[in-house]
Amino acid sequence: MSRKPKTESCCAPLSKNLGCCKVESIISIDDRGQMVLPKEIRDKANIRTGDKLAVISFEKDGKVCCLSLIKVEDFAEMVKGLLGPMMKEIIIE
């Protein structure tokens, strides 16, 4: 009996470090490309009507293999935290 080689998701190293990633739900995409986030997930993530989400994609071998949704205000804070110190150095010099 031959086994298929185990392929690791492009997100696997990240998820191993975080230790908190899990499958919350399986959802479908309709013919207009829309999907519904289940109410339980929206409640846990504090996602409300009108909130904006950034779609972050991870690529492996030229193909998108993983998508992540992050609230725009949280994403903006992450970017500020990463770029803020660099921008200060650029402006000061």
N, C-alpha and C positions, 0 to 999 in steps of 0.2 A: 504494500500500500504506500503510494507516494504522497507526501505532504506538500501543500503549496508553501512557497517561501513566505514567511511572515513579513508583511510590509508595514512599516511604521508610518503613522501620520506625520505630516510636516509639523504638526502642533505638539507632537509627543514630547520633545525635550522641554517645551514650555510647561506642558501640563504636569510632567514629572516634578518640575521645580515648584510649581504652585501646589500640587496635591489637592486641588479643590475642583477640578473640572469633572463634570458628570453630564450624562445625557438627561436632560430635563423633560424632553418631549420630542415626539416625531410629528412634524407638521407637513402640510402639502402646499404646493404652489398652484394657484388657479391659472386659467388660460390668459388672464391679464397680467400674470407675474406677481400677483399679490399673495401674501400669506397672513395668517392670523397667529399672533402670540397668545397662547392660552392665558386666561385670567389669572391663574395661580402664579404663573411666571411673571406677568406684569405686576402683580401685587408684591411678590418677593423682591423684584428689581425696582419697585417704586416707579414704574413707567406709567405715565398718565396721558390722557388725550392731549395732543398738541406737542408732546415731547419730541425732540429730534434725536435720532440715533445715527452715529457714524458706523458705516459698514467697513470693517477692516478685513482685508483678505491676506491670506498666506499662500505663497506659491511654492510648488515643488516641481522641478523638471518642466518649467514653463506653463504649468496648469494650476489654477486656483484649487487648492485642496481643503481649505478651511476658511470659514467666515466667522467673524465675531462682531457682535453689536455692542457698542459702548455709547452711553448717553453723551451727547455733544458737550455738555458742561463739564463732565468728568474728563473727557478726552482733551478738552481745551486746557484744563488744569495740568494734565499729564504733559502736554506739549510745552506749556509754560515752564514746568519744572525741569524739563530736559533742555529747552532752548534758552531759558532765562539767563542762566549763568554764562552761556556762550555769548549771548547778545550783550551782556554787560561788559565782557572782555573786549568785544569788538568796538563798542561805543567808547569805552574808556581809552583804548589805544589810539 
